[in-house]
Amino acid sequence: MAKKYAGKVDFLLVYIREAHPTDQWQVPRNIEEKVLLESAKTQAMKNDHATACVRSLGIAFPAVVDNMENTTETAYTPWPSRLYLVSKQGKIIYKSAPGPVGFKPPDLAAAIEKGLSLQP
């Protein structure tokens, strides 16, 4: 999708925190896939977790990392996995339901198409 809308929409992954850290709520799938990360204790550790996430998922667009105070997480409630479409003016145009069930890229694509058709 990022390739399809290149030059029209800027995609950004915002890493907020590890969803299932080993020192909290570990899930069997993480054990099977060897995604075994403890909760970040420092910003550097959180940055490392984000880097591992981007590599593992093959993310091909920019990623940023929330701060240790979780400012972005608090403002956007993106947990678990959510998709957002934000206008250039900072208005939320589309917000998916929580993932993984609500993580529906086709719905985001439809919102993008609608938003692009409304642009002058």
N, C-alpha and C positions, 0 to 999 in steps of 0.2 A: 504494500500500500504506500509506503514511503517513496518507493521508486515511481509509482503511478502518479503521485501528486507532487513530485519534486518540482520546485519552483513556484508552486501554488500554495502549499501548506508546509509549515515547518513541523517536523516530528521531533519529539523529545521524550526520552524515558526519564522519569524521576524515580530514583531509588530511595525508598523511605526507610526500609529496614528488612532484615531477613524474616520471612513469614513464619518459618518453622525452625527456629534455632534449636541446637542440641541441648541447650540449658533451659529450655522452656517446653513448648509443645512440639515434639518431634512427630512426624508422620511417616508411615511405612514407605511411601513413595520416595521420600528424601533419602531414606536408608538404602533402598534399592538402587537409586540413581547416584548414590554417594555425594549428595548435596548435604554435607555435614558441617554447618557453620554455627558457631556460638553467637550469642548476641554481641553486637559491637560495643566495646567499652570505650573506644576513642574514635575520633573522626577518621584517623588514618585507617583504622580497622574497618570502619564502615565503607570507606572508599575502596578498600581491597575487596570487600564483599560485593560491591557494585561492579567492580571490574570483572570479577569472576562471573557474575550474573550476565553481564553483557557478552562476555566471551562464550559462555555456555549456551546462551540462547541465540547467538549469532546476530545480535542487534547491529544493524548497519546505519544507525542514525545517532545523533548526539545523546549523551546521557549526563545527567547531573545527579548529585547526591544531596539529600536533605541534611540539615545540620543536626547536631546531637540534641538540640532542643525540639526537634521534629516539627519545625515551623510549617513546612508544606503539608505534612501529614495532618496536623491540626486544622489548617485552613481548608483543605480539600477533602478530608476523609477518604483517601484513595484506597484504603485497606479493606478487604483484599482486592487485588488487581482490579483496577477500574480504567476505563478509557474516557478521556475528556477531549472536547473540542473547545478551544478558547479563542475568542476573537482577538484581533490586533488591539482592541481597546480593553482587553482583559475580562470580557464577559464570557461566562460559561454558556456555550451554545448547546452542548451535548454532554451528558454524564451518564455512563452506563450503570447498570445495576452492579452490585458487588460480584466479583468473580469467585470461582471460575464459571459459574452458571451464567452470570450477567456479562461476561467477557465475550462480546459478539462483534468482531471486526466488521461484518457486513452492515451492522446498524451504524457504526461510526462512518463507514464509507457513504452510506445514505445521507447522513448529516452533513458530511463534507460536500457531497454533490449539491445538496439543497443550499448550503451556505455559499458555494461558488456560484450557483445560479442567481443568487440574490445580489451578488456584487455588481457594481456598475461597470 
